[in-house]
C-alpha cells in the first residue's frame, strides 16, 4: 500500500511539474506570417575590397568583400521597417552572397507593435533583382508586444521580396 501511495504521489508530482512548464495551457503554438520587403535606401555602403565604381571584383579577382546597410519597408502581416547591416561577397558575374542582421520594427498582425532582430543567412542576390535567403530570429531580442518571439523563415523572389516566417511566443526574455 505504501509503495502504491508513493507511486501515485510521484505521478501527481510529475504531472504538476509538466503543467508548470506551460502555465499558459500548453506549449506555444507556431504561427505563420507573411510580409514583403521593399528597398528604400542604403544607410551605409563600404566597397571594401570591391571596385568602388562597380562594387564588383577588380578584373582578375575571383571575388570581393563589401559592407552595406539598408532600410526596407515591410508590408503584409508585418507592417513597419527593417534596418539591415550585411557583409557581402561580390562575384564577377554580378551575384552577391550575403550574411547580416536586421532590426525589424513594426506591428505584427494579431500581436501588436514591437521589434526583434533576425539573422539573414544563405542569402543570394542576382543582377536581375532576384533575392533569396533564410531568416532566424535571435532569441531574447523581442520588445513590446513581440517579447518572447522566436522562429525562422525565408524569402525568395523579385522586389518587393516575399517572405514568410513561422514563429512562437514563449516565455518572456530580458
N, C-alpha and C positions, 0 to 999 in steps of 0.2 A: 504494500500500500504506500509506504514511504517513497519508494522508487517511482511509483506511478504519479504521485503528487509532485515530486521533483521534476519529472518529465513534463507534466502539464505546465508547471510554473516556468520551466525552461522554454517551452513552446510559446507561452504568452510573452516572455521577455524578448524572444526573437521577433515576434510579430510587432510588439511595441517599438522596438528599435528600428525595424524596417519602416514602419509608419512614420517615425520621426524624421527620417531622411527626406521624405517628400510630404512635409506638413501641409502643403497646398493641395493634397488629394491625389497624388501620383506624380510620376516623373514628368518633366516638362515635355510638351508635345511639340514636335517640329512644325514650323510654319514656313511656307514658301512665299517669297515676294519677288516681283519683277520690277525693273526700272530701266531707264536708259541714261547714258552719259552723252552730253553734248559739250564738245570742247569750246571754251570761252577764250582763254589766253594763256600764254606762257607766263609764269611768275618768276622763273629763273631759267637760264639756258647757258650752260658752260660747255663749249665744244670739246673740252678735254683733249684727247689725242686725235680727234677727228679734224678734218679740214674745216676751218671756221667759216668758210664761204658756202660749203655744201653739207656739212655735218655728216659726211661720209668718210671712209678711209682715204688717206692720200694714195695716189697711184702706187701700186706695188705692195701696199699693206693689206694683210688678209682681213683685218677688222680694226675698229677703233672703239674707244670708250668715251661716252659723254654723260652729262648730268642734266636733267631738266625737272622743272616743277611746273605744274599746270593746274588751272582752275577749270572745273567742269560743272555744268548744271545737271541736276538729276530730276527726272520726271517719272511718273508712274506711281507704284506703291510707296516709293521713297522720293519725296519732293524736297529738294534743297540743293546743296553744293558738295563737291568733293575737291579738296586741295591735296594734290598728289605730288610726291617727290620721288624720282626714279633714277636709277643707274641703268644706262642703255649700252648695248653693243650694236654698233652700226656695221652693216655688211656691205661689200662692194655693189651688190645688186639693189641697194636701197632699202632692204628689210632691216628691222630693228628687233632685237631681243631685249626684254625689259624686266626688271625686278624693282619694286619700290613699295612705299607705304602711302596710304591715303587716309585723310581725316574726312569722314562723311558726317555732315551736319544737316539735319532737317527733320521732317515729320514722316514717320513710318505709319502707313495705314493701319488703323486699329490699335495703335500703341501710343502715338503722340510724338512730341518733339524731344530730340536728344542728339547725341553724336557717338561715334565709335571709330576705331582705327582698324583698317584691314590691310593685310599683306597682299600685294598684287604680284603674282609669280607665274612662271612659264608663259609669259606674255610675248606676243609676236605682232608686229605691225608691218604691213606691206606698203609699197608706194601707191597702190590703188586705193588705199584707205581702209582695207580690211584689218581689223584688230581682233585678237582673241587672247584669253588668259584665264587664270584661276584666281580666286579670292579666298582669303581666310581671315575671319575676324580675330583680332588679337584679344584674347581673354582679359577681362578686367578693365577694358577701355570704354565701356558703355557709360554714358552720362544721361541725366534727365530721365525721360520715360524709357530709355534704352539700356538702363543699368541691368547687368546680368546677361546681356546678349552674347551669344556665341554662335558660330556656324561658318559655312563656307558656300562658295558658289562659283560661277563662271560668267564670262561674256564672250560674244563672238558675233561679228558682223560688221557692216558699214555704219558710219555715223548717221543718226545717233545710235551708239553702240548698245545693243540689247543685253541685259544682264539678268540673271536670276540668282537668288540665294536661298538656302534653307537654314533657318535659324531656330534657336531655342532661347528661352528666357529662364535661366536657372536662378541660383542664389545670388544675392547682391555681392558685388565686388567693390573693393575700395582702391 
